[in-house]
Amino acid sequence: MFEEHSIWAWLGFTALILAILAADLGLFHRKARAIPVREALIMTAGYITLALCFNAWIYFEFGNQKAVEFLTGYFIEYALSMDNILVFVIIFTYFQVPSHLQMRVLLWGILAALVLRGVFILAGYALIENFHFTVLFLGAFLVYTGFKTMASGEEAVDLENSRIVRWTRRVLPMTTDYHGERFFVRLSGTGKRVATPLFLVLIVLNITDIVFALDSIPAIFAITRDPFIVYTSNVFAILGLRALFFALRGMVDKFRYLKYGLSLTLVFIGIKMIFNYPEELPDIPTEWALGVTALLIFGSIGLSLIKNRAEEKAASQ
C-alpha cells in the first residue's frame, strides 16, 4: 500500500504542512494574543478551503475513489474532533489559562498530535495488514464506544482528581504562576529549572488527544486502508481544530444533541467495518458513509438549534 503513492507525494505533503505551520506561527500569530470569533471563523474557512483544494489535487492525481475516501475521512475526523472542543474549554477554564496564551499552547499541542497520530496510524496499518481479522475487533470497539457514549450522561471532566495531573505535579517541580509563553523557567536565586502550569496544560491536551484518537483512528480505517489518505485527512482535520475551537468555544455547549450524532456515527462506521470484512458480502460504499455521517452530524446540530430556539421563545413569552 505504501508503494501506491510515490515518495514525492509524501514529501510534497510534508512540505505543504510545514509551510502552513510556518506561516501560521511566524506570520499570522507571531505574538501571543486572544483570538476573536470573527478571525477564528475566517481561519476555519481557510483551513477547510485548503483541505478541499488538497482533495481536488487527490482527485486529479489519484482518481475519484481516493478523493471520496479523503473527503469522507476528513469529514469524519473533523466531526469527531468537535467533541474535543468542549474538553478543551474545560481544561483552559480549570487551569485558568489566559486567553492570549491559548492559541500558542494549542499550536504546540497540535504539533505533538501530528506526530502521535502518525505513530498510531502506522501501528494500526501494520496491525490490520498482518492480522486482518482485527478489523472485526476495531469495528466492535467503535460500536461499543458509540452506544456507551450515547448512554452516558453529562459527565463532568474531573481534572482535580486526574491521575495525570496529580502525578505530573508530584514528580515535576512547577511554578504556581504563568510566565508568558514559556513552558520552563529558572528560579531566581537557585537557578533551578522548573516547569510552568502551561507545560501541564500541554501534557493534559496531548493525553486528551490520545484518548480521542482511540476512536478516530479506527473510524477512518473503516473508510480506507491507504495510509496516505488516512494520514493526510487526519492532519487537515487536526490543523483546523484549533481555529474551530476559538470559533465555537462560546457556543459548543448549545449543541446538546451533537453527542448523539457523533455516537451514531461511531456505531455506523463500526458496523461498516464489520460488514465489509467478509469477502462474499458487498462493501458498504464510502459515499454512503459520507452521506450518513453528514446527515447525523448536521441533523444533530440542526435539532439542537431548533430546540434552543424553541426554549428561548417559550422563555420570552
TORFI-883777 format. One record per atom (N, C-alpha, C, CB): residue in three letters; x, y, z. Coordinates in steps of 0.2 Angstrom, whole numbers, plus 2048, in hexadecimal, padded with zeros to 3 digits. Glycine has a CB too. Layout:
# residues N
alaXYZ ...
//
This chain:
# residues 317
met8047FA800 met800800800 met804806800 met7FB800806 phe80A806803 phe80E80C804 phe81180E7FD phe81480B809 glu8128087F8 glu81480A7F2 glu80F80D7ED glu8168037EF glu80980D7F0 glu8038107EB glu8058187EA glu7FD80F7EF his80881B7EF his8098227EE his8118237EE his8068267F3 ser8148277EA ser81B8287E9 ser81D82C7EF ser81D82C7E3 ile82482B7F0 ile82782F7F6 ile8268367F5 ile82F82D7F6 trp8258397EE trp8248407ED trp81E8427F0 trp8258417E6 ala81983E7F0 ala8128407F3 ala8138417FA ala80D83A7F1 trp81683D7FE trp81783D805 trp81C843806 trp81B837808 leu821844803 leu82584A804 leu822851802 leu82C84A7FF gly81E8517FD gly81A8577FB gly815858800 gly8178567F4 phe812853803 phe80D855808 phe81085780E phe80984E80A thr816854810 thr819857816 thr81C85E815 thr81F852817 ala81E85F80F ala82086680E ala81B86B80F ala824867807 leu81586980C leu80F86D80C leu80D86F814 leu80986A809 ile80D86A818 ile80B86A81F ile81086F822 ile80A864822 leu81686E821 leu81B872824 leu81A879822 leu82286F823 ala81987A81C ala81888181A ala81288481D ala817881812 ile80C88181E ile806883821 ile808885828 ile80187E821 leu80B88082C leu80D882833 leu812888834 leu81087B836 ala81688882F ala81B88E82F ala81789482E ala82188D82A ala813894829 ala80F89B828 ala80B89C82E ala80B89A822 asp807897831 asp803898836 asp80789B83C asp7FF892838 leu80C89883E leu81089A844 leu8148A0843 leu815894846 gly8188A083D gly81C8A683C gly8198AC839 gly8228A4838 leu8138AC836 leu8118B1832 leu80A8B4836 leu80F8B082B phe8058AF836 phe7FF8B1839 phe7FE8B1840 phe7FA8AC836 his8028AD844 his8018AD84B his8088AD84E his7FD8A784D arg80C8B284C arg8138B284F arg8138B4856 arg8178B784B lys80E8B8858 lys80E8BA85F lys8088B7863 lys80D8C2860 ala8088B5869 ala8038B286D ala7FD8B786E ala8058AF873 arg7F78B586C arg7F28BA86D arg7EB8B686D arg7F28BF867 ala7E68B986F ala7DF8B686F ala7DD8B6868 ala7DA8BA874 ile7D98B1866 ile7D68B185F ile7CF8B285F ile7D88A985C pro7CD8B785C pro7C68B985C pro7C28B4857 pro7C48C0859 val7BB8B3858 val7B78AE855 val7B88AF84D val7B08AF857 arg7B78B684B arg7B78B7844 arg7BE8B5841 arg7B68BF843 glu7C38B6844 glu7CA8B3841 glu7CA8AC841 glu7CF8B6845 ala7C78A9846 ala7C78A1847 ala7C389E841 ala7C489F84D leu7BD8A2840 leu7B989F83A leu7BC8A0833 leu7B28A383A ile7C08A5832 ile7C48A682C ile7C98A082C ile7C78AD82C met7CD89F831 met7D289A832 met7CF893830 met7D589A838 thr7C9892833 thr7C588B832 thr7C488B82B thr7BF88B836 ala7C1890828 ala7BF890820 ala7C688E81C ala7BC89681E gly7CB89281E gly7D189181B gly7D488A81B gly7D789681D tyr7D4887821 tyr7D6880821 tyr7D287B81E tyr7D787E829 ile7CB87C81E ile7C787881A ile7C8878812 ile7BF87981C thr7C987F810 thr7CB880809 thr7D187C807 thr7CC887808 leu7D687D80B leu7DD87980A leu7DC872809 leu7E287A80F ala7D886F80E ala7D686880E ala7D2866807 ala7D2865814 leu7CE86A805 leu7CA8697FF leu7CE8697F9 leu7C486D7FE cys7D386E7F9 cys7D886F7F3 cys7DC8697F3 cys7DC8757F4 phe7DE8667F9 phe7E28607F9 phe7DE85A7F6 phe7E585F800 asn7D885A7F8 asn7D48557F6 asn7D38557EE asn7CD8557F9 ala7D385B7EB ala7D285C7E4 ala7D98597E1 ala7D18637E2 trp7DE85A7E4 trp7E58587E1 trp7E58507E1 trp7EB85A7E5 ile7E284D7E7 ile7E28467E7 ile7DD8437E1 ile7DF8447EE tyr7D88477E0 tyr7D38457DB tyr7D78447D4 tyr7CD8497DA phe7DA84A7D2 phe7DE84A7CC phe7E48457CC phe7E08517CA glu7E78447D1 glu7ED8407D2 glu7EC8397D2 glu7F18427D7 phe7E78377D6 phe7E58307D8 phe7DF82D7D6 phe7E782F7DF gly7DA8327D4 gly7D382F7D2 gly7CE8317D7 gly7D48287D1 asn7C882F7D5 asn7C28317D9 asn7C182D7DF asn7BC8307D4 gln7C38277DF gln7C28237E5 gln7C68257EB gln7C481B7E4 lys7CD8277E9 lys7D18297EF lys7CF8307F1 lys7D882A7EC ala7CC8347ED ala7CA83B7EF ala7C483A7F3 ala7C783F7E9 val7BF8357F2 val7B98347F6 val7BC8317FD val7B482F7F3 glu7C182D7FD glu7C382A803 glu7C6830808 glu7C9825802 phe7CA834804 phe7CD83A808 phe7C883E80B phe7D283E804 leu7C3840807 leu7BE845809 leu7BA84280F leu7B9847803 thr7B883B80E thr7B4838814 thr7B883781A thr7B2831811 gly7BF835819 gly7C383581F gly7C483C822 gly7CA83281D tyr7C584181E tyr7C6848821 tyr7C084A825 tyr7C884D81B phe7BA849822 phe7B484B825 phe7B384782C phe7AE84A820 ile7B484182C ile7B383D832 ile7B783F837 ile7B4835830 glu7BE840835 glu7C384283A glu7C184983D glu7CA842837 tyr7BF84D839 tyr7BD85483A tyr7B785483F tyr7BC859834 ala7B285083D ala7AC850841 ala7AE84D848 ala7A784C83E leu7B2848849 leu7B384584F leu7B8849853 leu7B783E84E ser7BC84E850 ser7C0852854 ser7BC858857 ser7C585684F met7B5859855 met7B185E859 met7B085C860 met7AB85E855 asp7B1855861 asp7B0853868 asp7B685586C asp7AF84B868 asn7BB856869 asn7C185986D asn7C086086F asn7C7858869 ile7BC86486C ile7BC86B86D ile7B986C874 ile7B886E868 leu7B4868876 leu7B186987D leu7B6868882 leu7AB86587E val7BA862881 val7BF860886 val7C5866886 val7C2859884 phe7C7868881 phe7CB86E881 phe7C9874885 phe7CD870879 val7C3876884 val7C087B888 val7C087A88F val7B887C886 ile7BF873891 ile7BF871898 ile7C787289B ile7BD86A899 ile7CB86F897 ile7D2870899 ile7D587789A ile7D786C893 phe7D387B895 phe7D6882895 phe7D288689B phe7D488688F thr7CC88489D thr7C88878A2 thr7CB8858A9 thr7C18868A2 tyr7CC87E8A9 tyr7CF87C8B0 tyr7D687F8B1 tyr7CF8748AF phe7DA87F8AC phe7E18818AE phe7E28898AD phe7E687E8A9 gln7DC88C8AC gln7DC8938AB gln7E18968A6 gln7DD8978B2 val7E18938A0 val7E689589B val7E489C898 val7E788F896 pro7E98A1899 pro7E78A7896 pro7E58A688E pro7ED8AC897 ser7E08AA88C ser7DE8A9885 ser7E38AA880 ser7D88AE884 his7E88AF881 his7ED8B087D his7F28AB87C his7F18B787E leu7F28A6881 leu7F78A0880 leu7F489A87D leu7FA89F887 gln7ED89A87D gln7EA89487A gln7EC892873 gln7E289587B met7EC89786F met7EE895868 met7F5892867 met7EE89C864 arg7FA89486B arg80089286B arg80188B86E arg80589686E val7FE889873 val7FE883876 val7FA87E872 val7FB88387D leu7F588086F leu7F187B86A leu7F687A864 leu7EB87E868 leu7FA87E862 leu7FE87D85C leu80387885E leu80288485A trp806878863 trp80B873865 trp80886C867 trp80F87586C gly80286D869 gly7FE86786A gly7FC863863 gly7F886886E ile7FB86785E ile7F9865858 ile800862855 ile7F686A853 leu805865855 leu80C862853 leu80D85B856 leu811867854 ala80C85B85C ala80D854860 ala80884F85D ala80C855867 ala80285185C ala7FC84D85A ala7FE84A853 ala7F685185A leu80184E84E leu80384C848 leu807846848 leu806852844 val80C84784D val81184184D val80E83B850 val817843852 leu80A83C856 leu806836859 leu802833854 leu80383985F arg7FE837850 arg7F983484B arg7FD830846 arg7F5839848 gly803832844 gly80782F83F gly809828842 gly80D83283D val80B828848 val80D82184C val80781D84C val810823853 phe80181F84E phe7FB81B84F phe7F9818848 phe7F581F852 ile7F981C843 ile7F781A83C ile7FC81583A ile7F7820837 leu80281583A leu807810838 leu80680A83C leu80E813839 ala80480A843 ala803804847 ala7FD801845 ala80380684E gly7F7805843 gly7F1802841 gly7F27FF83A gly7EC807841 tyr7F5802836 tyr7F67FF82F tyr7FA7F9830 tyr7FA80482B ala7FF7F8833 ala8037F2834 ala7FF7ED837 ala8097F3838 leu7FB7EF83C leu7F77EA83F leu7F17E783B leu7F37ED846 ile7EE7EB837 ile7E97E9832 ile7EC7E582D ile7E57EF830 glu7F27E782A glu7F57E3824 glu7F77DC826 glu7FA7E7822 asn7FA7DC82C asn7FC7D582E asn7F77D1832 asn8027D6833 phe7F27D4835 phe7ED7D0838 phe7E67D3836 phe7EE7D0840 his7E47D1830 his7DE7D582D his7D87D4831 his7DD7D2826 phe7D87CE835 phe7D27CD839 phe7D17D383F phe7D27C683C thr7D67D7840 thr7D57DC845 thr7D07E1843 thr7DC7DF846 val7CE7E183D val7C97E683B val7C37E583E val7C87E6833 leu7C17DE840 leu7BB7DD843 leu7BB7DF84B leu7BB7D5843 phe7C17DF84E phe7C27E1855 phe7C17E9855 phe7C87DF858 leu7C47EC850 leu7C47F484F leu7BD7F684E leu7C97F684A gly7BA7F2849 gly7B37F4848 gly7AE7F384E gly7B07F0842 ala7AF7EE852 ala7AB7EC858 ala7AD7F285D ala7AD7E585B phe7B37F485D phe7B57F9862 phe7B2800861 phe7BD7FA862 leu7B180185A leu7AE808858 leu7A680785A leu7AF809851 val7A3802859 val79C80185A val79B801862 val7997FA858 tyr79F7FE866 tyr79F7FE86D tyr7A080586F tyr7A47FA870 thr7A580986D thr7A681086F thr7A081486D thr7AD81286C gly79E813867 gly798818865 gly79281786A gly79681685E phe79081186C phe78A810870 phe78C812877 phe788808870 lys792811879 lys794813880 lys79481A881 lys79B810882 thr79681E87C thr79682587C thr78F82887C thr79A828876 met78B824878 met784826877 met78082587E met780822872 ala782820881 ala77E81F888 ala78182288E ala77F817889 ser78782588D ser78A829893 ser78682F893 ser79182A892 gly78683289A gly78383889B gly78883E89A gly7818398A2 glu78784489C glu78B84989B glu7908498A1 glu78785089B glu7958458A0 glu79A8448A5 glu7A08498A5 glu79E83D8A4 ala7A184C8AA ala7A68528AB ala7AD84F8AB ala7A58568B1 val7B18528A7 val7B88508A7 val7BC8528AE val7BC8538A1 asp7BE84E8B2 asp7C084F8B8 asp7C88508B8 asp7BE84A8BE leu7CA8568B7 leu7D28578B6 leu7D58578BD leu7D385D8B2 glu7D18598C2 glu7D48598C9 glu7D68538CB glu7CF85C8CE asn7D384D8CA asn7D58478CC asn7D88438C6 asn7CF8438CE ser7DA8468C1 ser7DD8428BB ser7E48408BD ser7DE8478B5 arg7E58398BC arg7EB8368BE arg7F183A8BA arg7EB82F8BC ile7F083B8B4 ile7F583F8B0 ile7F78458B3 ile7F38408A9 val7F28498B5 val7F48508B8 val7F784F8BE val7ED8548B9 arg7F584A8C3 arg7F884A8C9 arg7FF8478C9 arg7F38458CE trp8008428C4 trp80683F8C3 trp80B8448C1 trp8068398BF thr8098488BC thr80E84D8B9 thr8108528BE thr80B8518B3 arg80B8558C2 arg80D8598C7 arg8118578CD arg80685C8CA arg8118508CE arg81584D8D3 arg81C84C8D1 arg8128468D5 val81D84A8CB val8248488C8 val82784E8C5 val8248428C4 leu8248538C3 leu8278598BF leu82685F8C3 leu8238598B8 pro82C8628C5 pro82C8698C8 pro82886E8C4 pro83386B8CA met8248728C7 met8208768C3 met81E87C8C6 met8198728C0 thr81E8828C3 thr81C8888C5 thr8158898C6 thr81F88E8C1 thr81288D8CA thr80B88E8CB thr8088938C6 thr8098908D2 asp80C8978C3 asp80A89D8BE asp80D89B8B7 asp80D8A38C1 tyr80989E8B2 tyr80B89E8AB tyr8118A38AA tyr80589F8A7 his8158A18A6 his81B8A58A4 his81B8A689C his8228A28A6 gly8158AA89A gly8158AB893 gly8148A488F gly81B8AF890 glu8178A4889 glu81789E885 glu81C898887 glu8188A087E arg81F89988C arg82589588E arg82288F892 arg82A898893 phe825889890 phe823883893 phe827881899 phe82387D88E phe82E884899 phe83288389E phe83688A8A0 phe83887D89C val83788B8A6 val83B8918A8 val84088F8AE val8368968AB arg8458938AF arg84A8928B4 arg8488978BA arg8518948B2 leu8488948C0 leu8468978C6 leu84C89C8C8 leu8458938CC ser84A8A28C9 ser84F8A78CB ser8528A58D2 ser84C8AE8CC gly8588A68D3 gly85C8A48D9 gly85F89D8D8 gly8578A48DF thr85B8988D7 thr85D8918D7 thr85F88F8D0 thr85888C8D9 gly85C8928CB gly85E8908C4 gly85B88A8C2 gly8658908C3 lys8578878C6 lys8548808C4 lys84F8818BF lys85187D8CB arg84F87D8BA arg84A87D8B4 arg8448798B6 arg84D87A8AE val83E87C8B6 val8388798B8 val83387B8B2 val83587C8BF ala82D8768B2 ala8288778AD ala82387D8AF ala8248708AC thr81F87F8AB thr81A8848AC thr8138808AB thr81A88A8A7 pro80E8838AE pro80787F8AD pro80687E8A5 pro8028838B0 leu8098828A1 leu80788289A leu80A87B897 leu80A887896 phe80F87889A phe812872898 phe80D86C89A phe81987189B leu80A86D8A0 leu8058688A2 leu7FF86889E leu80386A8AA val7FD86E89C val7F786F897 val7F986B891 val7F5876896 leu7FF86C88E leu801869888 leu801861889 leu80886B886 ile80385E88F ile803857890 ile7FB855890 ile806855897 val7F7858893 val7F0856894 val7ED85688D val7EC85B898 leu7EE85B889 leu7EC85C882 leu7EE85687E leu7EE86287E asn7F485487E asn7F784E87A asn7F384887D asn7FE84E87B ile7F3847883 ile7EF841886 ile7E8841883 ile7F084188E thr7E5846883 thr7DE847881 thr7DE845879 thr7DB84E881 asp7E3847875 asp7E384586E asp7E483D86D asp7E884986A ile7E883B871 ile7E9833871 ile7E3830872 ile7EF831876 val7DF832877 val7D982E879 val7D482F873 val7D583287F phe7D3835870 phe7CF83686B phe7D1832864 phe7CE83D869 ala7D8831864 ala7DA82D85E ala7D882685E ala7E282E85E leu7D7823864 leu7D581C864 leu7CE81B861 leu7D481A86C asp7CA820860 asp7C482085C asp7C5822855 asp7BF82485F ser7C9827854 ser7C982A84D ser7CD826848 ser7CC83184D ile7D382384B ile7D781F846 ile7D4819844 ile7DE81E84A pro7D1815848 pro7CD80F845 pro7C7811841 pro7CA80B84B ala7C4817842 ala7BF81983E ala7C181A837 ala7BC81F840 ile7C781E836 ile7C981F82F ile7CC81982B ile7CE82482F phe7CE81482F phe7D080E82C phe7CA80A829 phe7D4809831 ala7C480C82B ala7BE809829 ala7BC80C822 ala7B880A82D ile7BF811820 ile7BE81581A ile7C3813815 ile7BE81C81B thr7CA813817 thr7CF811812 thr7D580E816 thr7D181780F arg7D980A813 arg7DF807815 arg7E580A813 arg7DF7FF814 asp7E480F80F asp7EA81380C asp7ED817811 asp7E7817805 pro7F3816813 pro7F681A818 pro7F7822816 pro7FC81781A phe7F8823810 phe7F882A80E phe7F282E80F phe7FB82A806 ile7EC82B80D ile7E682E80D ile7E482E815 ile7E082A80A val7E5829819 val7E4829820 val7E882F823 val7E6822823 tyr7EE82F822 tyr7F2834825 tyr7F183B823 tyr7FA833824 thr7F083C81D thr7EF84381A thr7E884681C thr7EF843813 ser7E384281C ser7DC84481F ser7DC845826 ser7D783F81D asn7E084182A asn7E1843831 asn7E5849832 asn7E583D834 val7EA84A82F val7EE851830 val7EA85782E val7F485182B phe7E6857829 phe7E285D827 phe7DC85E82C phe7DF85C820 ala7DA85882F ala7D5859834 ala7D885C83B ala7D1852836 ile7DE85A83C ile7E185C843 ile7E3863842 ile7E7858844 leu7E586583C leu7E786C83B leu7E187183B leu7EA86D833 gly7DC86F839 gly7D687383A gly7D3873841 gly7D1871835 leu7D586F845 leu7D286E84C leu7D3874850 leu7D486884F arg7D987784F arg7DA87D854 arg7D6883852 arg7E287F853 ala7D588484B ala7D188A849 ala7CA88884B ala7D288B842 leu7C888284A leu7C188084C leu7BF881853 leu7BF87984A phe7C4880858 phe7C488185F phe7C2888860 phe7CA87F863 phe7C688D85E phe7C589485F phe7BE89785C phe7CB89885D ala7BC893857 ala7B6895853 ala7AF893857 ala7B589384C leu7B088D85B leu7AA88A85E leu7AB889865 leu7A988385B arg7B088C868 arg7B188A870 arg7AB88D874 arg7B788D872 gly7A8893871 gly7A3896875 gly79C893874 gly7A389D874 met79B88F86F met79588C86E met79488586D met79288F867 val79A88186E val79A87A86D val795876872 val7A187786E asp794879877 asp79087687C asp78887687A asp790879883 lys78787B875 lys78087B872 lys77E87586E lys77F88286F phe78387286B phe78286C867 phe78186686B phe78886B862 arg77B86686E arg779861873 arg77885A870 arg773863877 tyr77685A86A tyr775853867 tyr77B851863 tyr76F853862 leu781855862 leu78785385F leu78A84C861 leu78C85885F lys78984B868 lys78C84586A lys78983F867 lys78B845872 tyr78283F866 tyr77F83A863 tyr78083985C tyr77783B864 gly78183E858 gly78383E851 gly78A83B851 gly78484584E leu78F83D855 leu79683A855 leu795832857 leu79A83E85A ser79183185C ser79182A85E ser78E825859 ser78C829864 leu789828855 leu786824850 leu78B82384A leu77F82784E thr78F828849 thr794828844 thr799822845 thr79882E843 leu79B82284C leu7A081C84E leu79D81684D leu7A281D855 val79681584F val79380F84E val79280D846 val78C80F851 phe790812842 phe79081083B phe79680E838 phe78D816837 ile79C81283A ile7A2810837 ile7A580A839 ile7A7816839 gly7A3808840 gly7A5801842 gly7A17FC83F gly7A380184A ile79B7FD83D ile7977F883A ile79A7F7833 ile7907FA839 lys79C7FD82F lys79F7FC829 lys7A57F8829 lys7A0804826 met7A97F982E met7B07F682E met7AE7EE82F met7B47F8834 ile7A97EC833 ile7A87E5834 ile7A57E282E ile7A37E483A phe7A07E682B phe79C7E3825 phe7A17E381F phe7977E8823 asn7A67E781E asn7AA7E6819 asn7B07E1819 asn7AE7ED818 tyr7B07DE81F tyr7B67D9820 tyr7B57D281C tyr7B67D7827 pro7AF7CF81C pro7AE7C9818 pro7AE7CB810 pro7A77C6819 glu7B37C780D glu7B47C9806 glu7AD7C7802 glu7B97C5803 glu7A97C3804 glu7A37C1800 glu79E7C6800 glu7A17BA802 leu79E7CB805 leu7997D0806 leu79B7D6802 leu7987D180D pro7977DA7FF pro7997E07FB pro79A7E5801 pro7937E27F7 asp79F7E97FF asp7A27EF803 asp79C7F4804 asp7A87F2801 ile79C7F780A ile7987FD80A ile79C803807 ile7967FF812 pro799806802 pro79D80B7FE pro79F811803 pro79980E7F9 thr7A5814801 thr7A7819805 thr7A381F804 thr7AE81B803 glu7A08207FF glu79B8267FE glu795825803 glu7988267F6 trp79381F804 trp78E81E809 trp790821810 trp78B817809 ala79681F812 ala799821818 ala799829819 ala7A081E819 leu79B82C813 leu79C833813 leu795836814 leu79F83680D gly790833810 gly789836811 gly786835818 gly78583380C val78782F81A val78482E821 val787832826 val785826823 thr78E832826 thr79183782B thr78F83E82B thr79983682A ala78E841825 ala78C848824 ala785848827 ala78C84A81D leu781843825 leu77A844828 leu77984482F leu77683E825 leu77D83F832 leu77D83F83A leu78084583D leu78183983C ile78684883A ile78984D83E ile78585483D ile79084E83B phe783855836 phe78085B835 phe77885B838 phe77F85D82E gly776855838 gly76F85483B gly76F855842 gly76C84D839 ser774853846 ser77485384D ser77585B84F ser77A84F850 ile77985E84B ile77B86584C ile77486984B ile780868848 gly771868845 gly76B86B843 gly76586A848 gly76886983D leu76486484B leu760863850 leu761867857 leu75F85B852 ser768867858 ser76A86B85E ser76887285D ser77186A85F leu769875858 leu76787C857 leu76087D857 leu76A87F850 ile75C879854 ile755879854 ile75287985B ile751874850 lys75587485F lys753873866 lys75587A86A lys75686D869 asn75B87C869 asn75D88286D asn75888886B asn76488486B arg756889865 arg75288E863 arg74B88E866 arg75288F85B ala749888866 ala742886869 ala742888870 ala74087F868 glu747886874 glu74888887B glu74888F87C glu74D88487E glu74C893878 glu74D89A879 glu74689D877 glu75289D874 lys74389B872 lys73C89E871 lys73789D876 lys73A89B86A ala737897879 ala73389587F ala734899885 ala73388E881 ala73B89B886 ala73D89F88C ala73B8A688B ala74589E88D ser73B8A8885 ser73A8AF884 ser7328B1884 ser73C8B287D gln72E8AC884 gln7278AD884 gln7248AE88C gln7238A7881 
//
